[in-house]
Amino acid sequence: MSNNILLIAHAPLAHALRQCALHVYPECAEEVIAIDVAPNASPEETLASARLALSQRNQAGTMVLTDVFGATPANVAQKLVDGVNAKLVAGVNLPMLLRTVCYRHESLDALVTRALAGGAQGVMQVAITAPQNQARRQNDPNTHDHQQ
């Protein structure tokens, strides 16, 4: 049985991340749940929505991913996971979510490790490869000085 993955984030991030995950893993629609927290939603209302969404899913564990630690979605998520078979990770990004979905059959402890690794490994500086930033080849008659 797969773990549930619950996204709780500022609107519209949770649903947008879910749609991205379903693009790559369409078979995970039942396990990935998104709760967007509207600016005017009370924490109690959001907590009730999250509890209702989870009550309608399988009884496996739940991996909860939220966007910003200390913000309303994360605070609600902390209350949600208290005393239940769930783990919470803040700072969700798409690489973290994809890694979590890919390994959703593993234990919750293993899933936390996978999520953290996916999130961290998905953030990197990308080298600039534009021609004007490349080292010039010596004795190349086709070298032109122009802007792109």
N, C-alpha and C positions, 0 to 999 in steps of 0.2 A: 504494500500500500504506500502511495506517495504522500509526502508531507504537503500540507497546504502552504502556499506562499501568499502572505497578505501584505499589500503595499498600502501604506497610509502616508499621504503626503499632501502638501499644499496643492489646491486645484490649479491646473488640470494635470499635474505631474503624474499622479498615481495611474490614472487611466491611460495617459500617453505611454508610460513605461510598459503597462500591460499590453497595449496594442503592439508595441515593438517586440515584446517577448512572443506574442502570438504569431507575429510575422515569421519568426525563426522556428518556433516550436508550436505549431497550431494545435497539436494534441494535448497541450497543457491547459486548455481553457477552463476546465473544471477545477484545477488546483490553484490557479492564480486569481486572486481577488484584489480589487482596487477600491480604495475608499479615498475620494478626493475631499479634502477639508476646505470648505468655502470660508472666505474671510469673516462672514457673519455667523458661522456655525458655532454653537457652544460646545465645549469639551464633552459635556454629558450627552448631547445629541450625537456627536461623533462616536463616542464609546458605545452607545446603544446600537448604532448602525453597524459598527464593527462586530459586536457580539452577535447580532442577528445574522450577519453574513457568515460568520464562522459556524454558527449553530446549524446552518443548512449544508455544511460540507462534511466530508468524511471525518472520522474520529482520529485520524493520524495526528502527528505533531504539526505545529504551525511555525513557520519561519516568518517573522514580521520584519519588513524592511521599511524604514522611514527616512525622510530627507534630512532634516536638520535637528541635531540633538538640542534639547531645551525648548524647542518650539511646540506649539499645540499638538501637531500630529505625533511627535515623539512622546510627549507627556501622556497623551491618550494611549499610545501603544504600550507604554510602561504599565499603565493600569490594566490593560488588556492581558498582558502576558503574566501578570502576577498570579502565581499559584496554579498555572495551567501548563500543559506540555507544550511550551513555546519558547522560542529564543528571539531576541530583538537585536537588530543591527541598524545603526543610524549612519547616514551619509550615502544613501543608495545612489548608484549610477547604473547605466545600462550594462556595462560589463559585469558588474556585481550581480544584477538580476539574471542575466543570461547564464552565468556560472551556477547560480542557485537553481534555476529551472533545470539545467542540464543534469544536475546531481540531486534532484529532489527526492530520489529514492533512498538516499543515505540517511544516517542518523542525524538528529538535529545538531549534535556537537560537531560532526564532520561537516555539516552544511554551513555552520558558522565559519569554520576554517576556510571552506571553499568560497564563501561569499566575500570574506575579507581579502583573500588572495585575488579574486576576480576584480574586486573594486580597486585594489592597489595596483595590480598589474595593468589595468585598463587605463591608467592615467600616466601619460608619458609625454615628454617633449619630442616633437617630430622634426627631423632634420629638414631644412629648407634646401630644395634641390633645383631652384630656378637657375638657368644658365648663367645669369650675371653674378651668381654667388659661388660658382664653381671655380676651381683653380684653372688658370688658363694653360692650355697645352702649348708647349714650345714648338715653334716651326710649323704651325698649322695655318695654311694660307686661307682657310675658311673661317677664321676668327674675325668676328665683326663686333664693333662696339656700338650696341644699340640697346635701348630700353624696351622691355616687353610690357 
